[in-house]
Amino acid sequence: MLEKIEHSFEKTVIVGIITQNQDEEKLKEYLDELEFLTYTAGGEVVKRFSQKMEKPNPKTFVGTGKIDEINHYVIDNAISTVIFDDELTPSQQKNISKIIDCKILDRTNLILDIFAQRAETSYARTQVELAQCQYLLPRLSGMWTHLERQKGGIGMRGPGETEIETDRRIVRDRISLLKDKIKAIDKQMATQRGNRGAMVRVALVGYTNVGKSTLMNAIGKSDVFVENKLFATLDTTVRKTVIRNLPFLLSDTVGFIRKLPTQLVDSFKSTLDEVREADLLLHVVDISHPEFEDHIASVNTILKDIKADDKPIIMVFNKIDAYKPVFLAEDDLMTEREPKHYSLEEWKKTWMHNVGESNALFISATNKENFEVFREKVYDAVRDVHITRFPYNNFLYPEYKDTVEETED
C-alpha cells in the first residue's frame, strides 16, 4: 500500500517597497516572482506588505510603523518566515531580527536556498556553497556557535580570538578551499569540452522557467528534468543532437533571473562556459509572460557580463499556445492601447520584425507547434557554422529542403 505524503509549507509573508525607480505595478510584478520563488523553496505566502518610500530605511528597510505592523501580523498568525524583496544589508538584517522573532530572509538568501535544494552534482553543490559562504561572511554576528574548537598550544594562550573572528576565519578558509575545488573541476570540464571534437555547439539560454529543458527534450529526445518551478535545471546538460543527418551538441544551462545575486553570478560563471564557448545561442523567451520584454533585457545583461553577447542568436518565442492578450473592446475609447493588448501577429510587426525573419521563431515546445519551421532554422544555422569551419564538408549536409526525413536519428 502506498503511503500518503503530506507536504507542509512554511507560512510566509513577503515585503517590498515602492520607490521612484520601482512603481506600484513593477513592485507587484516583483512580488509575484518572489511568491513563486517562495513556493519553489517550500513556502506559502499568506500576506504581502508594501510601503511607499523615497529609498529603503537604512536601519529596518521599511519604516518603523510598517515593521511594527509586520511584527504584530507575524505574532497573531504564527508566521515562520518574513522575506524581503531586495537584498538586506547585514545591519538591516540584524535590526529586523531584534524586532521580529522569526526567520528573516531576503531575495538573495531565498534564491541561494533554492539553488542549494536543486543542486544535484558535486560541482553544483560546491558552487552553491561558495555563493552561500560569500553571502554569509559579512553577516556573521554570533549567528552560530563555533564550527570547530580553537587550537591551543604555544603562542595561542591569552585572550586569543573572539568567537566572531574565529568564525570569520573559518568561513574565509572554507571559501578558499571551495575556490580551489572549483578550479580543479573547471580543468576537468575544459578537458571534456576539448575532447568533444569539432562539432558545432548550440546553447539554450533564457530566463528561468521559460521552457528550455522542455525544448531540449523535444529536439534531442533527451530526458532532462522538467518542472513548472524556478531553477529546475542547475547543472549544464550537454547532449549530442541530430536534425536530419546533421549532428551538433546542444546544451541546456541554468536559467537567469532579475536581481540575480552577485555571489551566484560569480560562482556560476564557470558553469556558463558552455554559453561562452557556444557557436550559436538559442535565446528562449516565454511570450505568455506579461513582462517577457524585461526578461529579455535581463538575459542580455547577463550575456554581456559573461562576454557572450557577440554570438549569433536565434530568438525562440516559446509557449505561444498559452499566450492570451488582454481583451480591449473596439468601442473602448478611454483605455490606451498597450503592448499587453497586442495579438501575436501584432507583436511580430513590432521590434521582433527587426530581429530578422531567420532570427525570430514562434513555437510551442510542449505541443510542438511550428516545430518543423524551428528545426529547419536551427539546421540551417548549424549548417552555416559547420561549412564555414569545414568548407570541404559542404556536400555532406545539403540544404534542409533537400534532405530526406528517413535519415533523421
Buried (B, 14 or more C-beta within 10 A) or exposed (E): EEEEEEEEBBBBBBBBBBBEEBEEEBBBBBBBBBBBBBBBBBBEBEBBBBBEBEEBBEBBBBBEEBBBBBBEBBEEEEBEBBBBBBBBBEBBBBBBBEBBEBBBBBBBBBBBBBBBEBBEEEBBBBBBBBBBBBBBBEBBEEEEEEEEEEEEEEEEEEEEEEEEEBBBEBBEEBBEBBBEBBEEBBEEBEEEBEEEEEBBBBBBBBBBBBBBBBBBBBBBEBEBBBEEBBBBBBBBBBBEBBBBBBBBBBBBBBBBBBBBBBBBBEBBBBBBBBBBBBBBBBBBBBBBBEBBBBBBEBBBEBBEBBEBBEBEBBBBBBBBEBBEEEEBEEEEEEEEEEEEBBEEEEBBEEEBEEBEEEBBBBBBBBEEBBBEEBBBBBBBBBBBBBBEEEEEEEEEBBEBEEBEEEEEE
